[in-house]
Amino acid sequence: MQTENIFIVHPANEEQANALTAFIKALKIKFEVMTEKSYNPEFVAKIQESRAQYQEGNYTRIDKEDLQEFLGL
């Protein structure tokens, strides 16, 4: 039986990471280790700023029929 559950864990150190790996292997559970860093903090800040601007009503709405003109096409 396969479930749709996905568990994301964040070990604080190498010891915890090794213990989790051993535990998961012992249970014969398929797993993968991702070593990618999270998003660039500057990028995250820009996204958060954009969301705040939208919430404040600081955005431009373009109607579909005006889109090509807006894009200069």
Sine and cosine of phi, psi and omega as CSV:
sin_phi,cos_phi,sin_psi,cos_psi,sin_omega,cos_omega
0.00,0.00,0.77,-0.64,0.00,-1.00
-0.94,-0.33,0.72,-0.70,0.04,-1.00
-0.98,-0.21,0.23,-0.97,0.04,-1.00
-0.99,-0.15,0.15,0.99,-0.02,-1.00
-0.96,0.28,0.65,-0.76,0.09,-1.00
-0.81,-0.58,0.78,-0.62,0.00,-1.00
-0.94,-0.34,0.79,-0.61,0.05,-1.00
-0.91,-0.42,0.86,-0.51,-0.01,-1.00
-0.88,-0.47,0.46,-0.89,-0.03,-1.00
-0.79,-0.61,0.99,0.11,0.02,-1.00
-0.90,0.44,0.63,-0.78,-0.07,-1.00
-0.99,0.15,-0.33,0.94,-0.03,-1.00
-0.43,-0.90,0.06,-1.00,-0.04,-1.00
-0.90,0.44,-0.59,0.81,0.01,-1.00
-0.87,0.49,-0.72,0.70,0.03,-1.00
-0.91,0.42,-0.65,0.76,0.01,-1.00
-0.88,0.47,-0.69,0.73,0.02,-1.00
-0.91,0.42,-0.65,0.76,0.01,-1.00
-0.91,0.42,-0.69,0.73,0.03,-1.00
-0.89,0.45,-0.69,0.72,0.02,-1.00
-0.86,0.50,-0.72,0.69,0.01,-1.00
-0.89,0.46,-0.68,0.74,0.00,-1.00
-0.89,0.46,-0.73,0.68,-0.03,-1.00
-0.91,0.42,-0.66,0.75,0.05,-1.00
-0.89,0.46,-0.65,0.76,-0.01,-1.00
-0.89,0.46,-0.55,0.84,0.03,-1.00
-1.00,0.08,-0.02,1.00,0.00,-1.00
0.83,0.55,0.70,0.71,0.03,-1.00
-0.99,-0.15,0.74,-0.68,0.07,-1.00
-0.92,0.39,0.72,-0.69,0.02,-1.00
-0.48,-0.88,0.25,-0.97,0.10,-1.00
-0.64,-0.77,0.52,-0.85,0.00,-1.00
-0.94,-0.34,0.82,-0.57,0.03,-1.00
-0.97,-0.25,0.79,-0.62,-0.02,-1.00
-0.95,-0.30,0.14,0.99,0.00,-1.00
-0.93,0.37,0.59,-0.81,0.09,-1.00
-0.97,0.22,0.32,-0.95,0.06,-1.00
-0.94,0.34,0.04,-1.00,-0.02,-1.00
-0.84,0.53,0.47,-0.88,0.06,-1.00
-0.86,0.51,0.79,-0.61,-0.04,-1.00
-0.84,0.54,-0.54,0.84,0.03,-1.00
-0.92,0.40,-0.65,0.76,0.04,-1.00
-0.89,0.45,-0.70,0.71,0.01,-1.00
-0.87,0.49,-0.67,0.74,0.01,-1.00
-0.88,0.47,-0.65,0.76,0.02,-1.00
-0.90,0.44,-0.67,0.75,0.01,-1.00
-0.90,0.43,-0.69,0.72,0.02,-1.00
-0.89,0.45,-0.63,0.78,0.03,-1.00
-0.90,0.44,-0.67,0.74,0.02,-1.00
-0.89,0.46,-0.66,0.75,0.03,-1.00
-0.90,0.44,-0.64,0.77,0.02,-1.00
-0.90,0.43,-0.67,0.74,0.03,-1.00
-0.88,0.48,-0.66,0.75,0.02,-1.00
-0.90,0.45,-0.71,0.70,0.00,-1.00
-0.87,0.49,-0.54,0.84,0.00,-1.00
-0.99,0.17,-0.10,1.00,-0.01,-1.00
1.00,0.06,0.22,0.98,-0.03,-1.00
-1.00,-0.07,0.98,0.19,0.03,-1.00
-0.43,-0.90,0.21,-0.98,0.01,-1.00
-0.90,-0.43,0.77,-0.64,0.02,-1.00
-0.98,-0.19,0.76,-0.65,0.01,-1.00
-0.89,-0.45,0.82,-0.57,0.07,-1.00
-0.95,0.30,0.48,-0.88,-0.07,-1.00
-0.82,0.57,-0.66,0.75,-0.04,-1.00
-0.94,0.35,-0.29,0.96,0.01,-1.00
-0.98,-0.17,0.02,1.00,-0.12,-0.99
-0.90,0.43,-0.70,0.71,-0.01,-1.00
-0.89,0.46,-0.66,0.75,0.02,-1.00
-0.90,0.43,-0.66,0.75,0.01,-1.00
-0.87,0.48,-0.63,0.78,-0.01,-1.00
-0.99,0.13,-0.11,0.99,0.02,-1.00
0.97,0.25,0.51,0.86,0.00,-1.00
-0.99,-0.13,0.00,0.00,0.00,0.00
